[in-house]
Amino acid sequence: MSIEDTDLWVAQRLKDMRSERGITLTTLAEQTGISSAHLSRLEKGVRKPSIGSLLQIARVYGVSISELVQEPDQDDFHLVRADAAMTRDGQDGRYTVLSGPRETMSVIRVELAAGKHTKTARHVGEEWLHVVSGAIAVDISGVTLQLGAGDSVHFDSSKEHRLTNADDAVATVLIASTAATVPMRHPIPASRRNAADSR
């Protein structure tokens, strides 16, 4: 499957998951904090989702991020071979989802291009970040940390945070994100049906 095909698959998956839950874009916007117009563009494949957006949507649906962007596993484990990992282009740079379908943890590898930064994000849970190569600045609630290869930081992801690569080379970062033990909002399961039109 080409990158263009997988991008369209993700867009259709986002639309299907909302349809399965019988909720409107307005309801999803209220739950995620992402505008309904932006959510609509994601579902049409007009815009590529940021990692923060995917985490927010996954948490509201009570699923893992891999369930939004990958086809489900047939085994009791999730194996990612180095030469078979599916890398996608997103708003925050190139990313690869390395974790499987379990809901409590998501692991993503991000390749942040020189001079780029991620969108500011905040989402329920915790986040651990490890710089594999290059150097980045991590802003957490107004405090900026400079991290080089081998450095890690662990923080409350409900605090606003953003990554910046001010270097002249790509920075590769591993991000492990957990769901909160007590979510701010209950997940919307697939069995839910609203009388409202799901658009």
Secondary structure as the mmCIF struct_conf table of DSSP 4:
data_model
#
loop_
_struct_conf.conf_type_id
_struct_conf.id
_struct_conf.beg_label_comp_id
_struct_conf.beg_label_asym_id
_struct_conf.beg_label_seq_id
_struct_conf.end_label_comp_id
_struct_conf.end_label_asym_id
_struct_conf.end_label_seq_id
HELX_RH_AL_P HELX_RH_AL_P1 ILE A 3 ARG A 21
TURN_TY1_P TURN_TY1_P1 GLY A 22 GLY A 22
HELX_RH_AL_P HELX_RH_AL_P2 LEU A 25 THR A 32
BEND BEND1 GLY A 33 ILE A 34
HELX_RH_AL_P HELX_RH_AL_P3 SER A 36 LYS A 44
TURN_TY1_P TURN_TY1_P2 GLY A 45 GLY A 45
BEND BEND2 VAL A 46 ARG A 47
HELX_LH_PP_P HELX_LH_PP_P1 LYS A 48 SER A 50
HELX_RH_AL_P HELX_RH_AL_P4 ILE A 51 TYR A 61
TURN_TY1_P TURN_TY1_P3 GLY A 62 GLY A 62
HELX_RH_AL_P HELX_RH_AL_P5 ILE A 65 VAL A 69
BEND BEND3 GLN A 70 GLN A 70
HELX_LH_PP_P HELX_LH_PP_P2 GLU A 71 ASP A 73
BEND BEND4 GLN A 74 PHE A 77
TURN_TY1_P TURN_TY1_P4 ALA A 82 ALA A 84
STRN STRN1 THR A 87 GLY A 90
TURN_TY1_P TURN_TY1_P5 GLN A 91 ASP A 92
STRN STRN2 GLY A 93 VAL A 97
BEND BEND5 PRO A 101 PRO A 101
BEND BEND6 GLU A 103 THR A 104
STRN STRN3 MET A 105 LEU A 112
HELX_LH_PP_P HELX_LH_PP_P3 ALA A 113 ALA A 113
TURN_TY1_P TURN_TY1_P6 ALA A 114 GLY A 115
STRN STRN4 HIS A 117 HIS A 117
HELX_LH_PP_P HELX_LH_PP_P4 THR A 118 THR A 120
STRN STRN5 ALA A 121 ALA A 121
BEND BEND7 VAL A 124 GLY A 125
STRN STRN6 GLU A 126 SER A 133
BEND BEND8 GLY A 134 GLY A 134
STRN STRN7 ALA A 135 ILE A 140
TURN_TY1_P TURN_TY1_P7 SER A 141 GLY A 142
STRN STRN8 VAL A 143 GLY A 148
TURN_TY1_P TURN_TY1_P8 ALA A 149 GLY A 150
STRN STRN9 SER A 152 ASP A 156
TURN_TY1_P TURN_TY1_P9 SER A 157 SER A 158
BEND BEND9 LYS A 159 LYS A 159
STRN STRN10 HIS A 161 THR A 164
BEND BEND10 ASP A 167 ALA A 169
STRN STRN11 ALA A 171 THR A 178
BEND BEND11 THR A 181 VAL A 182
BEND BEND12 MET A 184 ARG A 185
TURN_TY1_P TURN_TY1_P10 ALA A 190 SER A 191
BEND BEND13 ALA A 195 ALA A 196
#
